[in-house]
Amino acid sequence: MSIFLLLVLALLIILLALGAVVMFVYNQLVALKNRFKNAFSQIDVQLKRRYDLIPRLVQAARAYMGHEADTLRAVTEARARAASAQISLNGDPTQLGALGQLVQADGQLSSALSRLLVTMEAYPDLKADKAIAAVMEEMTSTENRVAFARQAYNDAVMFYNEAREKFPAVLFAELFGFGLAEHWRLDEGNPATEPPAVDF
């Protein structure tokens, strides 16, 4: 065998090995991206459930809290903004600007809900109402599910970001369109960073 054929064969083996590495990295990034998108869809489902519960809570509270119209309106408007941001995101957490808007709108909703729940504490008849108690139980369950879904999403984002920043993926990630994923972060010091306390 001539030296030229050996060089061509060696080059071919190197190219095949490089191709196999690129294919492995690409497939791994696709799988991890799909995992964090799936994890986001779980947040999406729980937020929709939460947004669907809020009108029931406001409607039930309205009978007792007629003169607290500003508080009820704030919750209703915050819910509308959050639901709109959720629709704008369209289930795609790779739209970082839209994701940031959803996180902000959901934080404002949590803050408005917290104010409503504090206000509701002043109405003993409201706390005794069975319809309110049922909605509050569902809200508590939903808030727990939202928190769990956020944690699962953030874990999936961490694994994805970590994989795309490791060698050799870091060489190909941007080239193949695998940008950094955004964690679901709540602002520190913002009252919305804590889920609304719904203990009745």
Summary of the structure (lengths in Angstrom):
residues: 200
radius of gyration: 24.3
end to end distance: 84.7
largest distance: 95.2
contacts: 580
relative contact order: 0.15
helix: 77%
strand: 0%
